[in-house]
Amino acid sequence: MAYDEVSKRATNKYRKKNDLIQIRMQLGERDIIAEHAAKCGESMNAFINRAIKETMDRDNMVDKNSSQG
């Protein structure tokens, strides 16, 4: 299937709804992350987003606990 104007508009609409972040890592790390994500039944993108969210939630809990005492 050719990349036509309808496809191009749909792609652009999708891209406008998301931020793009590029990261760099040691050679081979990408494969390790991809394998782990697959074992968890996730895409690499979903796994990385979940890992970031869970880490931020955990960090915020530590901040709340340390400010209370």
N, CA, C and O atoms as a GROMACS GRO file, in nm:
protein
  276
    1MET      N    1   0.084  -0.118   0.000
    1MET     CA    2   0.000   0.000   0.000
    1MET      C    3   0.088   0.125   0.000
    1MET      O    4   0.184   0.133   0.077
    2ALA      N    5   0.058   0.216  -0.082
    2ALA     CA    6   0.135   0.340  -0.092
    2ALA      C    7   0.101   0.432   0.025
    2ALA      O    8  -0.009   0.427   0.080
    3TYR      N    9   0.196   0.514   0.060
    3TYR     CA   10   0.175   0.613   0.166
    3TYR      C   11   0.105   0.733   0.102
    3TYR      O   12   0.169   0.822   0.046
    4ASP      N   13  -0.027   0.735   0.113
    4ASP     CA   14  -0.105   0.838   0.046
    4ASP      C   15  -0.137   0.955   0.140
    4ASP      O   16  -0.095   0.956   0.255
    5GLU      N   17  -0.209   1.051   0.090
    5GLU     CA   18  -0.242   1.172   0.168
    5GLU      C   19  -0.327   1.140   0.290
    5GLU      O   20  -0.311   1.203   0.394
    6VAL      N   21  -0.417   1.042   0.280
    6VAL     CA   22  -0.501   1.004   0.393
    6VAL      C   23  -0.413   0.948   0.505
    6VAL      O   24  -0.430   0.984   0.622
    7SER      N   25  -0.321   0.862   0.469
    7SER     CA   26  -0.229   0.806   0.568
    7SER      C   27  -0.142   0.914   0.630
    7SER      O   28  -0.118   0.913   0.751
    8LYS      N   29  -0.096   1.005   0.548
    8LYS     CA   30  -0.011   1.115   0.597
    8LYS      C   31  -0.088   1.201   0.697
    8LYS      O   32  -0.032   1.239   0.801
    9ARG      N   33  -0.213   1.233   0.668
    9ARG     CA   34  -0.294   1.313   0.761
    9ARG      C   35  -0.317   1.238   0.892
    9ARG      O   36  -0.310   1.297   0.999
   10ALA      N   37  -0.344   1.110   0.882
   10ALA     CA   38  -0.366   1.030   1.003
   10ALA      C   39  -0.240   1.025   1.088
   10ALA      O   40  -0.247   1.036   1.211
   11THR      N   41  -0.126   1.009   1.026
   11THR     CA   42   0.002   1.006   1.098
   11THR      C   43   0.027   1.140   1.166
   11THR      O   44   0.064   1.143   1.284
   12ASN      N   45   0.006   1.248   1.096
   12ASN     CA   46   0.028   1.381   1.153
   12ASN      C   47  -0.068   1.408   1.269
   12ASN      O   48  -0.029   1.470   1.368
   13LYS      N   49  -0.192   1.364   1.257
   13LYS     CA   50  -0.290   1.380   1.365
   13LYS      C   51  -0.243   1.304   1.490
   13LYS      O   52  -0.252   1.356   1.601
   14TYR      N   53  -0.195   1.183   1.471
   14TYR     CA   54  -0.144   1.102   1.582
   14TYR      C   55  -0.023   1.170   1.647
   14TYR      O   56  -0.014   1.177   1.770
   15ARG      N   57   0.069   1.218   1.567
   15ARG     CA   58   0.192   1.279   1.618
   15ARG      C   59   0.163   1.405   1.699
   15ARG      O   60   0.235   1.435   1.794
   16LYS      N   61   0.059   1.478   1.664
   16LYS     CA   62   0.024   1.601   1.737
   16LYS      C   63  -0.025   1.572   1.878
   16LYS      O   64  -0.024   1.660   1.963
   17LYS      N   65  -0.069   1.449   1.903
   17LYS     CA   66  -0.122   1.412   2.034
   17LYS      C   67  -0.016   1.358   2.128
   17LYS      O   68  -0.046   1.329   2.244
   18ASN      N   69   0.106   1.344   2.082
   18ASN     CA   70   0.211   1.281   2.162
   18ASN      C   71   0.339   1.363   2.158
   18ASN      O   72   0.372   1.426   2.058
   19ASP      N   73   0.410   1.361   2.270
   19ASP     CA   74   0.545   1.416   2.274
   19ASP      C   75   0.642   1.307   2.230
   19ASP      O   76   0.615   1.188   2.247
   20LEU      N   77   0.753   1.348   2.173
   20LEU     CA   78   0.856   1.254   2.130
   20LEU      C   79   0.980   1.279   2.214
   20LEU      O   80   1.030   1.391   2.221
   21ILE      N   81   1.029   1.173   2.278
   21ILE     CA   82   1.152   1.179   2.356
   21ILE      C   83   1.247   1.076   2.298
   21ILE      O   84   1.210   0.960   2.280
   22GLN      N   85   1.368   1.117   2.271
   22GLN     CA   86   1.470   1.022   2.225
   22GLN      C   87   1.569   1.002   2.338
   22GLN      O   88   1.609   1.098   2.405
   23ILE      N   89   1.610   0.877   2.359
   23ILE     CA   90   1.709   0.848   2.462
   23ILE      C   91   1.824   0.771   2.399
   23ILE      O   92   1.809   0.703   2.297
   24ARG      N   93   1.938   0.784   2.461
   24ARG     CA   94   2.056   0.710   2.416
   24ARG      C   95   2.097   0.616   2.528
   24ARG      O   96   2.085   0.648   2.646
   25MET      N   97   2.146   0.499   2.489
   25MET     CA   98   2.191   0.401   2.587
   25MET      C   99   2.305   0.320   2.528
   25MET      O  100   2.332   0.327   2.408
   26GLN      N  101   2.370   0.246   2.613
   26GLN     CA  102   2.480   0.162   2.570
   26GLN      C  103   2.432   0.063   2.464
   26GLN      O  104   2.317   0.018   2.466
   27LEU      N  105   2.520   0.030   2.371
   27LEU     CA  106   2.486  -0.071   2.270
   27LEU      C  107   2.444  -0.200   2.338
   27LEU      O  108   2.507  -0.244   2.434
   28GLY      N  109   2.339  -0.258   2.290
   28GLY     CA  110   2.288  -0.384   2.345
   28GLY      C  111   2.178  -0.366   2.448
   28GLY      O  112   2.100  -0.458   2.470
   29GLU      N  113   2.169  -0.249   2.512
   29GLU     CA  114   2.066  -0.225   2.613
   29GLU      C  115   1.926  -0.228   2.551
   29GLU      O  116   1.831  -0.275   2.613
   30ARG      N  117   1.915  -0.177   2.430
   30ARG     CA  118   1.785  -0.176   2.363
   30ARG      C  119   1.729  -0.317   2.350
   30ARG      O  120   1.611  -0.340   2.375
   31ASP      N  121   1.814  -0.410   2.312
   31ASP     CA  122   1.769  -0.549   2.296
   31ASP      C  123   1.727  -0.609   2.429
   31ASP      O  124   1.630  -0.684   2.435
   32ILE      N  125   1.799  -0.576   2.535
   32ILE     CA  126   1.764  -0.626   2.668
   32ILE      C  127   1.629  -0.572   2.711
   32ILE      O  128   1.546  -0.646   2.764
   33ILE      N  129   1.606  -0.442   2.689
   33ILE     CA  130   1.478  -0.380   2.724
   33ILE      C  131   1.366  -0.439   2.640
   33ILE      O  132   1.259  -0.470   2.693
   34ALA      N  133   1.388  -0.456   2.512
   34ALA     CA  134   1.286  -0.512   2.424
   34ALA      C  135   1.248  -0.653   2.466
   34ALA      O  136   1.131  -0.690   2.466
   35GLU      N  137   1.348  -0.732   2.502
   35GLU     CA  138   1.321  -0.870   2.546
   35GLU      C  139   1.241  -0.871   2.676
   35GLU      O  140   1.146  -0.948   2.691
   36HIS      N  141   1.279  -0.786   2.770
   36HIS     CA  142   1.207  -0.779   2.897
   36HIS      C  143   1.062  -0.733   2.875
   36HIS      O  144   0.969  -0.790   2.931
   37ALA      N  145   1.045  -0.631   2.793
   37ALA     CA  146   0.910  -0.582   2.764
   37ALA      C  147   0.825  -0.692   2.701
   37ALA      O  148   0.708  -0.708   2.738
   38ALA      N  149   0.882  -0.766   2.609
   38ALA     CA  150   0.808  -0.875   2.544
   38ALA      C  151   0.767  -0.982   2.645
   38ALA      O  152   0.656  -1.034   2.639
   39LYS      N  153   0.856  -1.014   2.739
   39LYS     CA  154   0.824  -1.112   2.844
   39LYS      C  155   0.707  -1.064   2.930
   39LYS      O  156   0.630  -1.145   2.981
   40CYS      N  157   0.695  -0.931   2.945
   40CYS     CA  158   0.586  -0.872   3.023
   40CYS      C  159   0.461  -0.850   2.939
   40CYS      O  160   0.360  -0.802   2.989
   41GLY      N  161   0.469  -0.884   2.811
   41GLY     CA  162   0.355  -0.867   2.722
   41GLY      C  163   0.332  -0.722   2.682
   41GLY      O  164   0.219  -0.682   2.652
   42GLU      N  165   0.438  -0.644   2.682
   42GLU     CA  166   0.427  -0.501   2.650
   42GLU      C  167   0.516  -0.466   2.532
   42GLU      O  168   0.612  -0.537   2.500
   43SER      N  169   0.482  -0.356   2.468
   43SER     CA  170   0.575  -0.298   2.370
   43SER      C  171   0.687  -0.230   2.449
   43SER      O  172   0.674  -0.206   2.569
   44MET      N  173   0.795  -0.200   2.380
   44MET     CA  174   0.903  -0.126   2.446
   44MET      C  175   0.852   0.009   2.494
   44MET      O  176   0.886   0.052   2.605
   45ASN      N  177   0.773   0.076   2.413
   45ASN     CA  178   0.719   0.206   2.450
   45ASN      C  179   0.634   0.196   2.576
   45ASN      O  180   0.650   0.276   2.668
   46ALA      N  181   0.544   0.100   2.581
   46ALA     CA  182   0.458   0.083   2.698
   46ALA      C  183   0.540   0.051   2.821
   46ALA      O  184   0.514   0.105   2.929
   47PHE      N  185   0.640  -0.035   2.808
   47PHE     CA  186   0.724  -0.071   2.922
   47PHE      C  187   0.801   0.051   2.974
   47PHE      O  188   0.804   0.075   3.094
   48ILE      N  189   0.861   0.128   2.883
   48ILE     CA  190   0.939   0.245   2.925
   48ILE      C  191   0.848   0.347   2.992
   48ILE      O  192   0.884   0.404   3.095
   49ASN      N  193   0.730   0.371   2.936
   49ASN     CA  194   0.636   0.464   2.999
   49ASN      C  195   0.594   0.416   3.138
   49ASN      O  196   0.587   0.496   3.231
   50ARG      N  197   0.568   0.286   3.152
   50ARG     CA  198   0.529   0.231   3.282
   50ARG      C  199   0.644   0.242   3.382
   50ARG      O  200   0.622   0.278   3.497
   51ALA      N  201   0.766   0.212   3.337
   51ALA     CA  202   0.882   0.219   3.426
   51ALA      C  203   0.903   0.362   3.476
   51ALA      O  204   0.934   0.384   3.593
   52ILE      N  205   0.887   0.459   3.388
   52ILE     CA  206   0.904   0.598   3.427
   52ILE      C  207   0.794   0.638   3.526
   52ILE      O  208   0.823   0.700   3.629
   53LYS      N  209   0.669   0.603   3.496
   53LYS     CA  210   0.559   0.640   3.584
   53LYS      C  211   0.574   0.575   3.721
   53LYS      O  212   0.557   0.642   3.823
   54GLU      N  213   0.607   0.446   3.726
   54GLU     CA  214   0.623   0.377   3.854
   54GLU      C  215   0.738   0.436   3.934
   54GLU      O  216   0.728   0.449   4.057
   55THR      N  217   0.847   0.473   3.868
   55THR     CA  218   0.960   0.533   3.938
   55THR      C  219   0.922   0.670   3.993
   55THR      O  220   0.956   0.703   4.107
   56MET      N  221   0.851   0.749   3.915
   56MET     CA  222   0.809   0.881   3.962
   56MET      C  223   0.711   0.868   4.079
   56MET      O  224   0.721   0.944   4.176
   57ASP      N  225   0.618   0.773   4.072
   57ASP     CA  226   0.524   0.750   4.183
   57ASP      C  227   0.600   0.710   4.309
   57ASP      O  228   0.572   0.761   4.417
   58ARG      N  229   0.696   0.620   4.295
   58ARG     CA  230   0.776   0.575   4.409
   58ARG      C  231   0.857   0.691   4.467
   58ARG      O  232   0.865   0.707   4.588
   59ASP      N  233   0.919   0.770   4.380
   59ASP     CA  234   0.997   0.886   4.426
   59ASP      C  235   0.908   0.985   4.500
   59ASP      O  236   0.948   1.042   4.601
   60ASN      N  237   0.787   1.006   4.450
   60ASN     CA  238   0.694   1.098   4.517
   60ASN      C  239   0.652   1.046   4.653
   60ASN      O  240   0.632   1.125   4.746
   61MET      N  241   0.636   0.915   4.668
   61MET     CA  242   0.602   0.857   4.797
   61MET      C  243   0.716   0.876   4.896
   61MET      O  244   0.692   0.907   5.013
   62VAL      N  245   0.839   0.859   4.851
   62VAL     CA  246   0.955   0.880   4.937
   62VAL      C  247   0.959   1.025   4.980
   62VAL      O  248   0.985   1.053   5.097
   63ASP      N  249   0.934   1.118   4.887
   63ASP     CA  250   0.933   1.261   4.920
   63ASP      C  251   0.826   1.293   5.024
   63ASP      O  252   0.851   1.369   5.118
   64LYS      N  253   0.707   1.235   5.008
   64LYS     CA  254   0.598   1.260   5.105
   64LYS      C  255   0.634   1.205   5.242
   64LYS      O  256   0.611   1.271   5.343
   65ASN      N  257   0.690   1.085   5.245
   65ASN     CA  258   0.726   1.023   5.373
   65ASN      C  259   0.838   1.098   5.442
   65ASN      O  260   0.835   1.111   5.565
   66SER      N  261   0.935   1.147   5.369
   66SER     CA  262   1.048   1.217   5.432
   66SER      C  263   1.007   1.356   5.480
   66SER      O  264   1.067   1.408   5.574
   67SER      N  265   0.907   1.416   5.417
   67SER     CA  266   0.863   1.549   5.461
   67SER      C  267   0.769   1.542   5.580
   67SER      O  268   0.745   1.644   5.646
   68GLN      N  269   0.715   1.423   5.610
   68GLN     CA  270   0.623   1.408   5.722
   68GLN      C  271   0.696   1.384   5.853
   68GLN      O  272   0.640   1.406   5.960
   69GLY      N  273   0.816   1.341   5.846
   69GLY     CA  274   0.880   1.299   5.970
   69GLY      C  275   1.003   1.370   5.996
   69GLY      O  276   1.068   1.344   6.097
   0.00000   0.00000   0.00000
